[in-house]
Amino acid sequence: MRAGVWAIALFGLAACSGGDPVVRPSESGGNRADGIVTMSSTTSLYSPSGPDWRVGQEGAAKRCRSWGHDAAPTFAGWREKCTAWDRYGRCLTTLETRYYDCQG
């Protein structure tokens, strides 16, 4: 009986120790003529994980190739915008946008 209780307890601990959920940035616009791709992701005050910007860079590279640019996109800057506040003035959700330059 004790072995069964220990097995259930260990299984419960193993289930709780999983990794944080991965937030994937998505393409939110850009300008083909200027060769700029924008990728955005929303984060929360209560979310323990941030966006995986490697996925964002891969998405930007894919868009750049579809536009005919063969250079790897370079990180050109970012912008953060608070989209919701709580009653204490803390930012609850933030929209983070990163810009990638297709022309290297």
Secondary structure, 3 states (H helix, E strand, C coil): CHHHHHHHHHHHHHHHCCCCCCECCEEEEEECCCCEEEEEEEEECCCCCCECHHHHHHHHHHHHHHCCCCCCCEEEEEEEEEEEECCCCCEEEEEEEEEEECCC
